[in-house]
Amino acid sequence: MITILIPAFNEEGAVALTITRIREILEADQSLAGSEILVVDDGSRDNTAAEAEQAGATVVRNPHNLGYGSALKRGIKAAQHEVICIMDADLTYPPEAIPMLYREYRRGFDMVVGARTGEHYRQSALKAPMRRVLQFLVEYTANRKIPDINSGFRIFDRATAAGFFGHLCNTFSFTTSLTLAYMMNDRFVTYVYIDYFERRGRSKVRVLRDSLRTLQYILEAVMYYNPLKIFMLMSGLLLATAVVGFLAAVVTRLNAPYYLSVGCILIAIMVFCCGLLAVLLKQIMEK
């Protein structure tokens, strides 16, 4: 038995269809019999909560909007079952994939993530480069390939996730910070490819604002779990700039690029030393 946790904010017209499809899947699979559908209505100003209750879900209501991550945290605490499956209320994720993710979870993984595929994923020319930058940083930090860093469709156990609450974002970056928390603490994480569909209703994501906020939490997570990584990246960029400067000095026979390169090398050494101090400070704090 698992709890299907759905955070919802102004999802009138979609949440009931989502719940109905989930119930059909749960009733058809014996291994999921007795599972719970829990909706956290995050301060909706429409009939989201009423539609969810009429469709048969248990509803927890926030008096006002707190954010995607906060809604998930509250839902995880209120869930009846230890195993949690989170997904959105806008019909973008296929409920038919729930049994597949659950089977992978029962093989011994701490978290199973639905990696999105299809024409409706990366549909925005602005989102795609932002996502690539964030994905590079997360993969660089975790030192592994990650097909989808912020998928909102995943299965995990409540106790493990709750242990990381202090380091998880309260907004749309919740899933990204959860991915890093699991991987940087040697938890077993795997990915299952799923279809991703066009959403019903209006998206709540603000690309620039939420991307910058995600970048902030990624950098905070890197500094907390493996601070030397980010300092090494900065030092590497400075050294690369120094190499370009030396080449420019040779080609142009100007002194300015040469002095710039020398400065970059000195700064790169200082940045790397700061990284070593950050590691030492982390070890002291852990003790």
Phi, psi and omega in degrees: 000140180225166173253122174271112186255124184236109172281138185219134176222110182055056180248032177302134179094343180242325186297321180294319178296320178298313181295319179299316179294321178296317180299321178297319179293316181296320180290333182275344183247115184297327182291345180252010181299138180084007180287160184250142171250115184241123178250128173258107179278108189270064176072035180298147178256011178237205185265028182303310183298315181296318179295321179294317178295317179296331180279353175106012180266154169279133186241129171251129186249132169266133180301329175213169186289126179249340181120156183305311182294319178297320178297318179294319179299317180293321179294321179298319179293326184272352185296145179281329186250158183285327181270127185244134171240117179259144174202165184272166183262008189255013176069018177281329180260140183278115177302335180299342181272354181302310179301324180295316178295322181294322178297320178295320180299319182289350175283353176119006178281147177280332178208136176240127186244136174277109180277122188285140174222167177113171186291338183271356173265139186059037182281341184264133178293337178276322182291322187301308179295323177300316181295324180293319178298312181295321180295319177301315182296318180292316180294322178297319181290314183280345180060041176202160178285133181233109183297327185209108188281336186228032176300137179266017180235105184201159179239136179201172178263148187296317186299316181294313181298319181297331179293342180257005187306323182295343182244013182253140183292148179269000181242212185292348179277005182306311185292324177296314179293329176293319177302312180295319181300315179295312185291321182284351175248024172060037174271154182274116182235132176227165184236141175237127183283133181228160173282144178240129189249167177294135184284153172266131179089192187263136180291142179265356184278131171254109194305304185294310183298312183289329177293317178295322178293321176296317177301319178301313183288329176295314180296322177295320179294319178299315180296329181280314186272321184209073188298330183298332182302312185289325178290325176294322178296316179296318178296320179298319178295321179294319178293322177297320176297323179296319179298315178299320180295319178297318178297319179296323180294322179293317183290315186270343183059035176256153181276332185302311179299327179295313179296321177300319181295316178299317177299318179297321179295315180297318179294322179298320178295317180294319179297318179296320177296323175298324177297319178296321177295323178296320177296316179298318178297319178298318179295321179295318180294324180293327178285000000 
